């Protein structure tokens, strides 16, 4: 993406690892933000080197982590209920599978499962649970999957258009792709501004709106079927945002902000995070 065509939007700090500041630049046509400068390769990997990176661990060391995993278990059941609604159970690929809990839940419901996970520690944890992994998506056959999911993963991908083209190659005709990403047009994003935890720079390289997802995927033979809210995210993100803003987790204030965000989402359909259900239109 040509950074000269982007306009300054916000300066955001990496609150969880480096303490460095990054710029968010806006693509007005797509209503999409990009993180600048964009770290790459081994340089990017160092920003994930934290024991507190919660999607790469099953740790339950604190009240926050315990609450996260309780909510996660409920969310997993809802995700599997969603994929069960698509029709006969086939094979599902989860890109960015983390510690494998979604795929294990889907496997227990009768799905054939396969994961991709670049983090060695998370992959090892998932493998011990019985999750099979592919080395990468380049090694996979065309039109091989009935469902492909990326749960809060697309925002981490260095080349979004290339990734969407790969999804189009791997999904079966009329197959379904599920994309879950944060929404910077939500109430909690606007309330917390530069302290909004879901910006998570520089690990989140791209920040999406409904317009951006629809436009990018339609250019690669997908039709946007529906947009679903992720209501738990408003509370989780608000709790982390309170910590970044004030230095402590104010559970009451975070809960109230999460409630307000979901209330506003009911009115304007701009929730803290969305699940996009996209159907392949290729022949």
Secondary structure, 3 states (H helix, E strand, C coil): CCHHHCEEEEEEECCCCCCCEEEEEEECCCCEEEEECCCCHHHHHHHHCCCCCHHHCCCCCCHHHHHHHHHHHHHHHHHHHHHHCCCCCCEEEEECCCCCHHHHHHHHCCCEEEEECCCHHHHHHHHHCCCCECCCHHHCCCCCEEEEEEECCHHHCCCHHHHHHHHHHHEEEEEEEEEEEECCCCHHHHHHHHHCHHHCCCCCCEECCHHHHHHHHHCCCEEEEEEEECHHHHHHHHHHHHHHHHCCCCHHHHHHHHHHHHHHHHHHCCCCEEEEEEEECCC
